[in-house]
């Protein structure tokens, strides 16, 4: 997780009386250093949410073409008859001691031509086999490169959808400062209602890669099938996406660790809740020791902070204890 850093880096608390219970016309208790303070209550109208859905494509990796059949002939089957013929002629020459030598030599060109034809046919078959192997490999690798480019696009779409729907705490503060239309965009009907971003990390791909048609011959493994399987494995998970805590599902969550890290995490969570959820749908209650009052005084500016008698409405309430 790389995101649980202090969400108020570059930000400072709003000026005001720490004993005051009035929100002072501000949406949050933080503003960027150097930003002018507002003197009037900002006007904001909640707009319908626009969704950036992660890809759910189904991609099937086709197997490589069938491997061409290697020629069955070999150089040994060609050279053995040649050697045998040479030995036979030598024996006959010795046996006949020069008689009928011209008659026997007349057959040699015919035999040599037949052997030469077999040799040429063998080398030609081998060359065509290598060409077919090279063509098969180049075509399938081009196919895999095209798939890699397409899957990279799906991976980036999932990453962007994740990071946009779950902004970081600093991005949330920027939305508040600009009164961006995404402020309070989540509603109880949304799947990510009360979802908290913990950081960034790896997550399973939302798109499906079908590799069932890829079968490997254990006796004679195909390197192209291995490349296709490696491609599928490389896109099984997506890096650098938002890792979230579905608070609505878990109900209760605790943060343990050194106090300063716990406080940083809770600031991050409260910032996200206040930025992405409307105060009419989420109430915040922060319980802390009196000694930490100065650290949590900024919460009073949030319109989500519960004050007074708890109403009988069914609003979800998030409590943080230190």
C-alpha positions as CSV (number, residue, x, y, z in Angstrom):
1,X,0.0,0.0,0.0
2,X,1.5,3.4,-1.0
3,X,-1.4,5.7,-0.2
4,X,-1.8,5.9,3.5
5,X,0.3,9.0,3.8
6,X,-0.8,12.0,5.7
7,X,-3.7,13.5,3.6
8,X,-3.1,17.0,4.8
9,X,0.4,17.4,3.2
10,X,0.4,20.9,1.8
11,X,-2.8,21.8,3.6
12,X,-3.5,23.6,6.8
13,X,-6.3,24.0,9.3
14,X,-8.9,26.7,8.8
15,X,-8.6,29.7,11.0
16,X,-11.3,30.1,13.6
17,X,-12.3,29.7,17.2
18,X,-11.6,26.1,18.2
19,X,-14.6,26.3,20.7
20,X,-17.0,27.4,18.0
21,X,-19.6,24.9,16.8
22,X,-20.4,26.8,13.7
23,X,-19.0,25.4,10.4
24,X,-18.1,28.9,9.4
25,X,-19.4,28.4,5.9
26,X,-16.7,26.0,4.8
27,X,-17.3,22.4,3.5
28,X,-14.2,21.0,5.2
29,X,-11.8,21.9,8.0
30,X,-8.8,22.0,5.6
31,X,-7.7,24.2,2.7
32,X,-4.6,24.4,0.6
33,X,-1.8,26.6,1.8
34,X,-2.0,30.0,0.0
35,X,-5.6,29.5,-1.1
36,X,-7.9,32.5,-0.3
37,X,-10.4,31.9,2.4
38,X,-14.1,32.1,1.4
39,X,-16.2,34.7,3.2
40,X,-19.6,33.3,2.2
41,X,-21.2,29.9,2.4
42,X,-20.4,28.1,-0.9
43,X,-23.3,27.0,-3.1
44,X,-23.2,23.5,-4.3
45,X,-25.7,21.4,-6.2
46,X,-25.3,17.6,-6.3
47,X,-25.4,16.2,-9.8
48,X,-26.1,12.7,-11.1
49,X,-23.0,10.5,-11.0
50,X,-21.2,9.5,-14.2
51,X,-19.6,6.0,-13.9
52,X,-16.3,4.7,-15.4
53,X,-16.9,1.0,-15.3
54,X,-14.0,-1.5,-15.4
55,X,-13.7,-3.7,-18.5
56,X,-15.5,-7.0,-18.4
57,X,-14.4,-8.3,-21.8
58,X,-13.8,-12.0,-22.5
59,X,-10.7,-12.6,-24.5
60,X,-9.9,-16.1,-25.9
61,X,-6.3,-16.9,-26.9
62,X,-6.3,-19.1,-30.0
63,X,-3.8,-21.9,-30.2
64,X,-1.0,-21.8,-32.7
65,X,-1.4,-23.5,-36.1
66,X,-0.6,-27.2,-36.2
67,X,3.1,-27.8,-36.4
68,X,4.2,-28.9,-40.0
69,X,5.4,-32.4,-40.4
70,X,9.2,-32.8,-40.5
71,X,10.6,-34.7,-43.6
72,X,11.2,-38.3,-42.7
73,X,14.2,-38.8,-45.0
74,X,17.7,-38.1,-43.6
75,X,21.2,-37.7,-45.0
76,X,22.1,-41.2,-43.8
77,X,19.5,-42.8,-46.1
78,X,21.0,-40.9,-49.0
79,X,24.7,-41.5,-48.3
80,X,24.5,-45.2,-47.5
81,X,23.5,-46.2,-51.1
82,X,26.3,-44.0,-52.5
83,X,28.9,-45.6,-50.3
84,X,27.6,-49.0,-51.1
85,X,27.8,-48.3,-54.8
86,X,31.3,-47.0,-54.6
87,X,32.4,-50.1,-52.6
88,X,30.7,-52.5,-55.2
89,X,32.4,-50.8,-58.1
90,X,35.8,-51.0,-56.4
91,X,35.3,-54.7,-55.7
92,X,34.3,-55.4,-59.3
93,X,37.2,-53.5,-60.7
94,X,39.6,-55.6,-58.6
95,X,37.8,-58.9,-59.4
96,X,37.7,-58.4,-63.2
97,X,41.2,-56.8,-63.3
98,X,40.3,-54.3,-65.9
99,X,38.0,-56.4,-68.1
100,X,34.7,-54.8,-69.0
101,X,35.6,-51.7,-67.1
102,X,34.1,-49.4,-69.7
103,X,30.9,-51.4,-69.6
104,X,30.6,-51.0,-65.8
105,X,31.6,-47.3,-65.8
106,X,28.8,-46.5,-68.2
107,X,26.3,-47.1,-65.4
108,X,27.9,-44.8,-62.9
109,X,26.5,-41.4,-64.2
110,X,23.0,-42.8,-64.1
111,X,23.5,-44.0,-60.5
112,X,25.1,-40.8,-59.4
113,X,22.3,-38.7,-61.0
114,X,19.7,-40.7,-59.0
115,X,21.7,-40.1,-55.8
116,X,22.0,-36.4,-56.6
117,X,18.3,-36.1,-57.3
118,X,17.6,-37.7,-53.9
119,X,20.0,-35.3,-52.2
120,X,18.4,-32.2,-53.9
121,X,14.9,-33.4,-52.9
122,X,16.0,-33.9,-49.3
123,X,17.6,-30.5,-49.0
124,X,14.6,-28.8,-50.6
125,X,12.2,-30.6,-48.2
126,X,14.3,-29.5,-45.2
127,X,14.4,-25.9,-46.4
128,X,10.6,-25.7,-47.0
129,X,10.1,-27.2,-43.6
130,X,12.2,-24.6,-41.9
131,X,10.4,-21.9,-43.9
132,X,7.0,-23.2,-42.7
133,X,8.3,-23.3,-39.1
134,X,9.6,-19.7,-39.3
135,X,6.3,-18.5,-40.9
136,X,4.2,-20.2,-38.3
137,X,6.3,-18.7,-35.5
138,X,6.3,-15.1,-37.0
139,X,2.6,-15.1,-37.6
140,X,1.6,-16.4,-34.2
141,X,4.0,-14.0,-32.4
142,X,2.4,-11.2,-34.4
143,X,-0.9,-12.4,-33.2
144,X,0.3,-12.5,-29.6
145,X,1.7,-9.0,-29.9
146,X,-1.7,-7.8,-31.0
147,X,-3.3,-9.5,-28.0
148,X,-0.7,-8.0,-25.7
149,X,-1.6,-4.5,-27.0
150,X,-5.3,-5.1,-26.6
151,X,-4.9,-6.6,-23.1
152,X,-2.7,-3.7,-22.1
153,X,-5.5,-1.4,-23.1
154,X,-8.0,-3.3,-20.9
155,X,-5.5,-3.3,-18.0
156,X,-5.2,0.5,-18.3
157,X,-8.9,0.9,-18.4
158,X,-9.4,-1.1,-15.2
159,X,-6.6,0.9,-13.5
160,X,-8.2,4.2,-14.5
161,X,-11.7,3.1,-13.5
162,X,-10.3,2.0,-10.1
163,X,-8.4,5.2,-9.4
164,X,-11.1,7.5,-10.7
165,X,-13.9,5.9,-8.6
166,X,-11.7,5.7,-5.5
167,X,-9.7,9.0,-5.4
168,X,-6.8,9.4,-3.0
169,X,-7.3,11.6,0.1
170,X,-5.4,14.5,-1.6
171,X,-7.6,14.2,-4.7
172,X,-10.6,14.3,-2.4
173,X,-9.4,17.5,-0.8
174,X,-8.9,19.0,-4.3
175,X,-12.5,18.1,-5.2
176,X,-13.7,19.9,-2.1
177,X,-11.5,23.0,-2.7
178,X,-12.8,23.4,-6.3
179,X,-16.4,22.3,-5.4
180,X,-16.0,19.8,-8.2
181,X,-19.2,18.1,-9.4
182,X,-18.0,14.8,-8.1
183,X,-18.4,16.0,-4.5
184,X,-20.8,13.7,-2.6
185,X,-21.2,11.6,-5.7
186,X,-21.8,8.3,-4.0
187,X,-25.2,7.3,-2.9
188,X,-26.5,4.2,-0.9
189,X,-27.5,2.6,-4.2
190,X,-23.9,2.6,-5.4
191,X,-21.8,-0.5,-5.0
192,X,-18.9,1.6,-3.6
193,X,-21.0,3.4,-1.0
194,X,-18.9,3.6,2.2
195,X,-15.9,2.2,0.4
196,X,-12.5,3.4,1.7
197,X,-9.3,3.5,-0.3
198,X,-6.5,2.0,1.7
199,X,-3.8,2.4,-0.9
200,X,-2.7,1.0,-4.3
201,X,-1.6,-2.5,-5.1
202,X,-2.4,-5.6,-7.2
203,X,-5.9,-6.8,-7.9
204,X,-7.4,-9.6,-10.1
205,X,-8.3,-8.6,-13.6
206,X,-11.9,-7.8,-14.2
207,X,-11.6,-9.0,-17.8
208,X,-11.5,-12.7,-18.5
209,X,-8.7,-14.5,-20.5
210,X,-9.8,-17.9,-21.8
211,X,-6.8,-20.3,-22.3
212,X,-8.7,-23.6,-22.4
213,X,-7.9,-24.2,-26.0
214,X,-4.2,-24.1,-25.2
215,X,-3.0,-27.6,-24.6
216,X,0.7,-28.5,-24.2
217,X,2.2,-31.7,-25.5
218,X,4.2,-33.0,-22.6
219,X,6.3,-35.3,-24.9
220,X,7.1,-32.5,-27.4
221,X,6.4,-29.0,-25.8
222,X,5.5,-26.2,-28.2
223,X,7.3,-22.9,-27.4
224,X,4.5,-21.0,-28.9
225,X,1.9,-22.5,-26.5
226,X,4.3,-21.5,-23.7
227,X,4.4,-17.9,-24.9
228,X,0.6,-17.8,-25.1
229,X,0.3,-19.2,-21.5
230,X,2.9,-16.7,-20.3
231,X,0.9,-13.9,-21.9
232,X,-2.3,-14.9,-20.1
233,X,-0.5,-15.2,-16.8
234,X,1.0,-11.8,-17.2
235,X,-2.4,-10.2,-17.3
236,X,-4.1,-12.3,-14.6
237,X,-3.7,-9.4,-12.1
238,X,-3.5,-5.6,-12.6
239,X,-0.9,-3.5,-10.7
240,X,-1.3,-0.1,-9.2
241,X,-5.1,-0.1,-8.7
242,X,-7.0,1.1,-5.7
243,X,-7.2,-1.4,-2.9
244,X,-10.4,-0.7,-1.0
245,X,-12.1,-1.6,2.3
246,X,-15.9,-2.1,1.7
247,X,-17.0,-0.7,5.1
248,X,-20.7,-1.3,4.3
249,X,-19.9,-5.0,4.0
250,X,-17.5,-5.5,6.9
251,X,-19.6,-3.4,9.3
252,X,-16.8,-2.7,11.8
253,X,-13.1,-2.1,11.0
254,X,-10.2,-1.4,13.3
255,X,-6.9,0.3,12.7
256,X,-4.0,-0.8,14.8
257,X,-0.4,0.5,14.9
258,X,1.6,3.4,16.1
259,X,-0.6,6.3,17.1
260,X,0.7,8.8,14.5
261,X,0.1,6.2,11.7
262,X,-3.4,5.4,13.1
263,X,-4.2,9.1,13.1
264,X,-3.0,9.5,9.6
265,X,-5.1,6.6,8.4
266,X,-8.2,7.9,10.2
267,X,-7.8,11.4,8.7
268,X,-7.6,9.7,5.3
269,X,-10.8,7.7,5.9
270,X,-12.7,10.7,7.3
271,X,-11.6,12.8,4.3
272,X,-12.9,10.2,1.9
273,X,-16.2,9.8,3.7
274,X,-16.8,13.5,3.9
275,X,-15.8,14.2,0.3
276,X,-17.6,11.3,-1.5
277,X,-20.8,11.0,0.6
278,X,-23.5,13.5,1.3
279,X,-24.1,14.7,4.9
280,X,-27.7,13.7,4.5
281,X,-26.7,10.0,4.0
282,X,-23.6,9.6,6.3
283,X,-23.0,11.0,9.8
284,X,-19.6,11.0,11.4
285,X,-18.9,10.7,15.1
286,X,-15.3,11.0,16.2
287,X,-14.4,10.0,19.8
288,X,-11.0,10.9,21.1
289,X,-9.1,11.6,24.3
290,X,-9.2,15.2,25.6
291,X,-5.4,15.4,25.0
292,X,-6.0,14.9,21.2
293,X,-8.6,17.7,21.0
294,X,-6.3,20.0,18.9
295,X,-5.6,17.1,16.5
296,X,-9.3,16.6,15.8
297,X,-10.6,20.1,16.0
298,X,-10.9,20.3,12.2
299,X,-13.7,17.7,12.2
300,X,-16.1,20.3,13.6
301,X,-16.1,22.0,10.2
302,X,-17.5,18.9,8.4
303,X,-21.2,19.1,7.7
304,X,-21.3,15.3,8.3
305,X,-20.3,15.6,12.0
306,X,-23.1,14.7,14.3
307,X,-24.1,17.3,16.9
308,X,-26.8,17.2,19.4
309,X,-29.4,14.5,19.8
310,X,-29.1,11.5,17.5
311,X,-32.1,11.4,15.2
312,X,-34.2,8.3,14.7
313,X,-33.3,8.2,11.0
314,X,-31.5,5.2,9.5
315,X,-28.4,7.2,8.5
316,X,-25.2,5.1,8.8
317,X,-22.9,6.5,11.4
318,X,-19.1,6.0,11.3
319,X,-17.4,6.1,14.7
320,X,-13.6,6.4,15.1
321,X,-12.0,5.8,18.5
322,X,-8.5,6.6,19.5
